[in-house]
Amino acid sequence: MKILVVGGAGYIGSHMLKRFQDTEHKVEVLDNLSTGFETNCLDFTLHKCDLANREKVYSILQNNYDLVMHFASYINVGESYINPKKYYENNVTNTLNLLDCMVDLKISKFIFSSTAAVYGEPSLIPIDEEQPLKPVNPYGNTKAIVENILADYQTTYGLNQVIFRYFNVAGADPEAEIGEFHQPETHLIPLILDAVDGKRDALTIFGTDYDTPDGTCIRDYVHVCDLVEAHILGLKWLQEDRGSRVFNLGTGDGFSVREVVEHAAQVTKKTVPIIESARRPGDCTKLLSGSSRAVSELGWSATRSNMKQMITDAWRWHQNGDYKK
Ligand code: UFG
């Protein structure tokens, strides 16, 4: 297949590209490099383009792609409260530009990166894909809106799609060629590693009074390499014309913030300086994925998603001195 990876210069997109190096697919990248890095595109052709530029997107999409993968979103929950316009513009309006160009050019296969944030504060744990979408922050709203648009575009325009709802993506390429780097960083594991090696004074734990055994939030972490493996299976799913489907991507195992800190201390053999602070707005107490659908229907298995492995891979990348371009 000929595949366009939108957002390939970012954290997850770049791991996808690396995985594509081992396949027969012809792959190109579209990215505006606003948060990603050109070096993350490896040797793939990069079309530098903003999804807001509908004409340019249309002309790039004329290159006969069979399938589009869309990783290019803003993902910071906190920022989405401060600047919701930025989130609705990019995550919704710009995605709609992409989808409309696809429909016009009859590109009918789409893989979309959604998020566990579409569920909001869940009433049932683990959360399976049938639970209602009740996002509690603007970021989650943008993803739920796109999911609804996609359902309508499937019905009316025959746009076949696989939607992946990511839980907490973590880890890095085991060869440490690429890894996680956001600016500013807001994700737990890279922040812990920054605190471990003195790049920041301490990790701030947001909230120690949650209704969990140690008072800190529980999340379901999935290794970025397992995540991209699911995308390879999603691609096959669409290739085999199995219709549109939503899949959670998580393991069902939960780790509290304190447990992640303990694992990081063991892996790095260093102390993690911590400061305890108030809750962060928009955080749910506990998010755990019901992922049996991805396992039974896609044949997915999360082989690298144990906490020690994820931190080991992230730490190796973190120590790879000059990664902060
Ligand atoms: N946390 C801290 N201190 C920090 C950063 C995070 O205590 O400095 C805590 C958070 O409060 C949360 C946990 O660590 O309890 C994980 O926080 P992250 O920011 O790493 O991740 P989130 O769970 O907030 O969000 C991530 C993605 C979202 C996605 C969500 C789905 O960023 O896009 O997972 O589970 F929606």
Boltz pocket constraint, residues with backbone or C-beta under 6 A from the ligand:
constraints:
  - pocket:
      binder: B
      contacts: [[A, 75], [A, 76], [A, 77], [A, 115], [A, 116], [A, 117], [A, 118], [A, 166], [A, 167], [A, 168], [A, 169], [A, 186], [A, 187], [A, 188], [A, 189], [A, 191], [A, 203], [A, 204], [A, 205], [A, 206], [A, 207], [A, 217], [A, 218], [A, 219], [A, 220], [A, 257], [A, 280], [A, 283], [A, 284], [A, 287]]
      max_distance: 6.0
